[in-house]
Amino acid sequence: MPAETPSAPAAAKNKRTRTLALCAVPVVALLAVAASVPLPFVIAQPGSTTANVLGEHKNKPVITITGAETRRTTGQLRMTTIEATGPGTDVSLGDVADSWFRTDRAVMPRGSVYPAGQSDEQIERHNVAEMEKSQDAASQAALRYLHRSPGDVKVDLSLADVGGPSAGLLFALGIIDKLDGDGRGGDLTGGRSIAGTGTIEPDGTVGAVGGVSLKTQAAGRDGATVFLVPKGECSDAQAELPKGMRLIPVTDLKDAVSSLRNLAAGQRVPTCGS
């Protein structure tokens, strides 16, 4: 018997199927290539909070003060960090897709973390320089707040191998705690484990830093119960705030000291969202 000839609608349907199949081949190929091509992003996650500015780092006090009597402290002021893929690490579409839906990961433009056009060594030197600049500003801000002369009181901060400027606020608070505490003979921290982040200017102004939702997660993981955050980043900090953590907004060093002193005294302190 002669072969049955497909009807016109069936033939058209078969033709469309073949066309779609042929079109899908380059699409799948493009997706496969895209999945392996490095993208201009970094993947960030919660980092370490082990650096207590009131304690020691590599067997050396983080804060050393000469020219003035210092006090023994019992609480902790933990600087917080994020860990990001290195500037030379390739980030693929699969990495981005996986991290996009995780609350403990953040996809960030590479240029927002690492200066463009610089080698790994140059970037490391840049970050160390930013930390040292932050430490100088913190010393100036703390001594200015306490009405102490930098000509009489010398502050040495030894945490330059941790890059970036985001610990400025914590350094300044540490200096104040070492010299003056809560102003009533007690610790500025009230004996608590307090974490935070924020840049600082010599006049005491606190600036934004980025990555705060990852930093609050790191602080909560490591036992901090209070987190100081630049006021403009409150909403970001609240996004993944660990249960039971108190989030205190600050705009300058005076705000931060006042809030910690009130907290130590059991008085009301501002919180993000209130």
Sequence and secondary structure as in RCSB ss.txt:
>XXXX:A:sequence
MPAETPSAPAAAKNKRTRTLALCAVPVVALLAVAASVPLPFVIAQPGSTTANVLGEHKNKPVITITGAETRRTTG
QLRMTTIEATGPGTDVSLGDVADSWFRTDRAVMPRGSVYPAGQSDEQIERHNVAEMEKSQDAASQAALRYLHRSP
GDVKVDLSLADVGGPSAGLLFALGIIDKLDGDGRGGDLTGGRSIAGTGTIEPDGTVGAVGGVSLKTQAAGRDGAT
VFLVPKGECSDAQAELPKGMRLIPVTDLKDAVSSLRNLAAGQRVPTCGS
>XXXX:A:secstr
       HHHHHHHHHHHHHHHHHHHHHHHHHHHHHS BSEEEEEE     BTTSEETTEESEEEESS      S
EEEE  EEE  TTS B HHHHHHHHT TT EEEEHHHHS TT  HHHHHHHHHHHHHHHHHHHHHHHHHHTT  T
TT EEEE  TTS SSTTHHHHHHHHHHHHTTTSSSS TTTT EEEE  EE TT BEE  S HHHHHHHHHHTT  
EEEEEGGGHHHHHTT  TT EEEEESBHHHHHHHHHHHHTT     TT 
